[in-house]
Structure formats: C-alpha cells, structure tokens
Amino acid sequence: MTNTLNVNRNSIIVLRVLLSGIFIVASFNHLFNLEKTVHKINQARFRELAYLFGDPSITVIASGIPMLIAGIALMIGYKTKYAALILALILVPITITIQVGQMVTIGPLFKNIALLGGLLFFIMNNLNNLKTKQNEIN
C-alpha cells in the first residue's frame, strides 16, 4: 500500500528556493567574512568541537564551498536529495558547535532545527520524478 499526498508543485519550488537562500547567504559569510565566522566559533561554548576538524579558518572555508554549491543545487532543483543531505551534514556540526549550550542563541538554535526539518523533507522524499507525475496528472 502506498501513501500518497497531493502537494502543489509550486509549493515545493517555493520551499526549495526559500530554504536554499539561507545557505547561500551563509556560504558567502563563510567565504568572505572569514574572520567574523571564526570569531563566532571562538566565542561558542563548544568551540572545541570545531577544533576537532582542524584549523577553524580552513574548516569554515571547507564548509562554505560545498554549502554554496549545494545551496545553489537545492535552489534550482538539481539533485535535491543529495544537496539537502550535504547541507544537513554541514548544518548539524555548526548547530552543535555554535548554538547548543548558549541560551542567548536559543532562537538561532530553533531556526537551525527548522532548517533541518526542511532539509529532511527533501532527503526523505523522492522528488526526482515530480515532473513525470505532474505530467501524468495533466
């Protein structure tokens, strides 16, 4: 038995575009405001976790590049499942390192949890054949 849910195709496009925007903007901060981003890491309660990955400057750049590529891929609907998975794998350690354990950042913590929910939507749903199914309906 298959469970089906009718979802407006345009709502998925809107979700993709709006969700990807924050990652694209964040990637520019990682790549072009490196010192500010590293400073945030050094101010975080769990900054030691960031240092497990090596020099934070290199880690910030190394996360910024795939975040930009995956963010653009998600926005345009290219390999959305993989783009969302890459973004989730980047988001989780950032969330744990920067937001967890700091009551001042409780809003951003739950923002990141909501972002993860949006990414999980694309990870858990096969949207590759969305065009085919849409064409069958018409």
N, C-alpha and C positions, 0 to 999 in steps of 0.2 A: 504494500500500500504506500503510495507516495502522498506526501503532504504538499499541497500547492497553496500559494498565496498570490493573489493578484496585486501587483505593485505597479504603480505608474512608472513607466520607463524614465520619464523626465525627473522624477524624484530621486532616482538612483544617480542620474547625471549631476543633479544639484548637490547631493550628498558627497559625491566624489570630488567635485570642484571645491566646495566649501571646506571639506576635510583636508584636502591637499594643501590648501593655502597656508595654513599654519606651519606646515613642514617646510614649504618652500621659503617662507619668511625666516624661519628658524635656521635653515641652512645658510642663508645669507649672513645671519648673525654669527654662525659658526665660522664662516669663511672670511668675513670682512670686519668683524668686531671680535677678533680672536682674544685680545687681552681682556675685554669685558666678560666674555664667556668663561675664560679660565678663572677670572676673579670670582665669578659666581660659584664655580666649583670649589675654590679655596675657602669660600665663606660657608659652604654647606657642612652640615653636621656629619654626614657620611662621606666626606671628601676622600677618605682613604680608599673607598671602593673605586673611585676614578683612577687613583694611582695604581691600582692593580692592573689596569690596562696599559700602564706606562706613562710617559710624559703627557700631562693633560693637553698641552698645546697640540701635540701630534694626534691625540685621541679626538680632540674637538674637530680638527681638520678631517681626520679619517671618518668621522661620523657625518660631517657636513656634506661631503661629496655624495655618498650614497643617499643621504636624506634629500638632497636636491634632485638627483636622478629619479629616485623612487617617488618623490612628491610630484614631479612632472609626469611620470608614467601614470600615477594614480589619477591625476587631473585629466589627462587625455584618454584615460580608459585603456591603456596598454598594459597587459599582464597585471591586471588589478590585484589579483590574489597574491602574486609574488611581491608587487610593490607594497601592498599593505603589510605583508609579513616582514619585509625588510624594515619598514617604518616602525612596526611594533617591536622588533628586535633592537632598534635604536632607542625607542621611547622608554622601554622598561628600565634599562640601567640609568638613563637620565633621570627618570622619575624617582627611582630609589635613591640615587645619589643626591639630587638637588632638593626634592620636595619632601620626602619622607623624613619624619622626625623634627620638622620645623612647623610649629603652629602658625607662624607668620605666613607660611606658604600653603595653608590648607586649601585656599581657593585654587591655586595652580595645581595642587595635587589632584583635586577632583576634576579639574579641567583635563588633566592628562589621563585620568581614569575614563572620562567620557570619550576622549580621543581614542583610547584603546578599544572602547566599545564600538566606535565607528569603524576602526580598522578590522576588528573581529567580524563585523558584518561582511566585509569583502573577503576576508580569509575563509570564512565558513560557508559562503555561498558561491556556487559556480555561476558566474555571470558572463562567462565567455560565449555562451550560446544564447545570450539575451536577444541579439538581433534575429537569430533563427526563430526563436519562439515568438518574438514580436511579429515577424513576417507570417508565421503560421496563423496567428490570431486574425490578421487582416485579411 
